[in-house]
Amino acid sequence: MTVYVKFFVFDLPPDFVDAEISLGEGATVSDVLDGCLELFKQRQVTMDENELRTATVLSGSRWLDPGDIVSDGDTLSIIRPMDGG
């Protein structure tokens, strides 16, 4: 199955705004994040794993937890944690 991912507020190259992640049936949000990390390695993009793992993940307007199951064709928005004050 394929899940589409959109990255927001991450310091990524301009051509790395969206990604397609291929996963097995029954995959979870955590599996999607693992797939993103693998994709970053393949494209030689540096990513702080903790930053990705603590990001907010949304499907539409619904917040997702790492153990939530994703479905074929889902589009997930991954939003970097904000810092500062």
WOJO-V7860 format. One record per residue. RES is the residue in one letter. PHI is phi in whole degrees, -180 to 180 (999 if undefined). Layout:
BEGIN
res = <RES	RES>
phi = <PHI	PHI>
END
This chain:
BEGIN
res = <M	T	V	Y	V	K	F	F	V	F	D	L	P	P	D	F	V	D	A	E	I	S	L	G	E	G	A	T	V	S	D	V	L	D	G	C	L	E	L	F	K	Q	R	Q	V	T	M	D	E	N	E	L	R	T	A	T	V	L	S	G	S	R	W	L	D	P	G	D	I	V	S	D	G	D	T	L	S	I	I	R	P	M	D	G	G>
phi = <999	-120	-118	-99	-126	-118	-103	-127	71	-87	-87	-119	-58	-56	-85	-117	-84	-126	-149	-112	-117	-94	-138	-83	-59	80	-66	-111	-58	-60	-65	-62	-64	-60	-63	-64	-61	-64	-64	-60	-62	-61	-90	56	-108	-78	-143	-75	-59	-63	-62	-70	-69	-100	-71	-82	-119	-123	-122	66	-107	-98	-76	-115	-103	-56	-88	-68	-79	-106	-119	-56	89	-60	-114	-109	-101	-113	-114	-59	-63	-92	-129	110	-166>
END
